[in-house]
Amino acid sequence: MITLHYSEEVLSYADVAPKEGKGAAARREGVLELLKRKAAEQAPVEAPAVAAEEGAGPPDLMAALEEAMLEVRKNR
């Protein structure tokens, strides 16, 4: 990272832009190879199953808020 102290030190984009070259391509290939290897070694992550509730409709937010406030008052 370059610190600029004076307006004369302002550099053009070409001077500070990341350089694409052999190093960047090699790093990219290395990361892709690592990701492929990890994907082959580990099983994919699956979301946990959610049990369906009877009469599951939209949640009653006011009832949940009142219940939470009662708990807070009780634990004071």
Secondary structure by P-SEA (a helix, b strand, c coil): cccccccccccccccccccccaaaaaaaaaaaaaaaaaaaacccccccbbbbcccccccaaaaaaaaaaaaaaaac
